[in-house]
């Protein structure tokens, strides 16, 4: 606790009692060089506000980080599930393929291939369509526009 504020003091030259706020001694005329002590300001609330401001800023940054990371993870999880569902549907469609189907029928059943290769020989052309699923890679071979073999590996 702080001390009560005194109202009188003694002159350092003559020792007479003078008001605390006096600048010059009334008895001897000595100029009092020391300043009257002022009350120290109470920094409790401003320090608390600064501390809370820093803590609040850290909390906001932390929450933002968690929301961003959580959102990205959730989006990746959902995207992964969507891709997994598409690949599972593709695997079911690939099981429906039969030798002799046309390129259009395969495209309508399974969709566009992930990649293709074309080999040209004497008098014939072989086209390889490649599909990826969760468990297998599929190769569909065409000659003269018709499926000649279906391979899963």
Secondary structure, 3 states (H helix, E strand, C coil): CCCCCCCEEECCCCCCEEECCCCECCCCCCECCCCCCCCCCCCHHHHHHHHHHHHHHHHHHHHHHHHHHHHHHHHHHHHHHHHHHHHHHHHHHHCCCCCCCEHHHHHHHHCCCCEEEEEECCCCEEEEEEEECCCCEEEEEEECCEEEEEEEC
